[in-house]
Amino acid sequence: MPKDEQEFVVTPWEVRGEIDYEKLIRDFGTSLITDELLERIKKYTGELHPLLKRKIFFSHRDLGWILDRYEEGEKFFLYTGRGPSGHTHLGHLVPWIFTKYLQDKFDVELYFQMTDDEKFLHDPKLNLDDTAAYAYENALDVIACGFDPKKTFIFIDTEYAKTLYKIATQFAKHVTFSTVKAAFGFDVSTNIGLIFFPSIQAAPCFFPSVLKGKNIPCLIPAAIDQSVYWRVARDVAPKLNFYKPAEIHSKFFPSLMKGGKMSASEPESAIFTVDSPELAERKIMNAFTGGQATIKEQMEKGGNPDICPIYHYYKILFEWDEKKLAEIYESCKGGCLICGDDKQKLAERVGSFLIEHQKKRDRAKDVIEDFILRD
């Protein structure tokens, strides 16, 4: 796991610095999503999601195997989740929006884990009441993404313990402290809850197989920082006579500040789903860009959209028309797009998105129990 502070840090609890995704693939032992795999997905979906076409989802484990199983008539299920330590930001929505695309196109179930226990164990400032409250708040954002209530099952670890613990215990018996120490960097000061927790996060990989009494393939869409959990799960799965979970990984939503990713612990780096359009506009107008110091320099030298979070907001969520995105890129690079104007246009789009999402989020309060899975 890369932990060179001069370059970047990526762990399940922290992402910092300029991310080298090629190095992450090598260090995590994953594979790049190839054009051949994209064509295989397109065969069943009819169209590729922009997050695939633009390589935002870029890495995988056993994605080809999942498609093999599907081609042979064996449906998979989806599993992803959220660590509820605060409000949801736009970066959290990216894997969920993509997961909905997979659910719709492949007509499959989704099991969504709220790891309130992990966040309580990891963050000394949080108590279980805090993390449980955030779990229900975050669940509203999940539901607002439009998942099928008949095929979507949200569960909160501390409330679904009866089912969760039995599977986790069987898993834990095959994992040594040496394994989790090497994988997660645990040491003698790590509390024993965190040491056991990888078993809790692995358990949903096998939920439907246990609940339905037959082996069912699992595909996990998630940001790549969570990949270490599934690497441990894949090692143990055959010992329990389960399929190894497959994975498809996204890159990180960039921070509005210079470098790094959007972070819930740095409010100015992120747009939250509960932010007002006015607050979102202020954050965007104050954001770092790849532009020059003055308008004159911008027009003479051009900007650098590759390092600009404003451009990446368009690329990831707010401009899915390929031609229009290319125009934004070239206009920035050519110097005819002024950063202030670009920010203002983005702020309008983000504001409209927030207004609509918040309406859906409010309606979700009436149907949340249709999604919650209980023992």
Secondary structure by P-SEA (a helix, b strand, c coil): cccccccccccccccccccaaaaaaaaaccccccaaaaaaaaaccccccccccccccccccaaaaaaaaaaacbbbbbbcccccccccccccaaaaaaaaaaaaaabbbbbbbbaaaaaaaccccccaaaaaaaaaaaaaaaaaaccccccbbbbbcccccaaaaaaaaaaaaaccaaaaaaaccccccccccccaaaaaaaccccaaaaaacbbbbbbbbccccaaaaaaaaaacccccccccccbbbbbbccccccccccccccccccccccccaaaaaaaaaaccccccccaaaaaaccccccccaaaaaaaccccccaaaaaaaaaaaaaccccaaaaaaaaaaaaaaaaaaaaaaaaaaccccccccccc
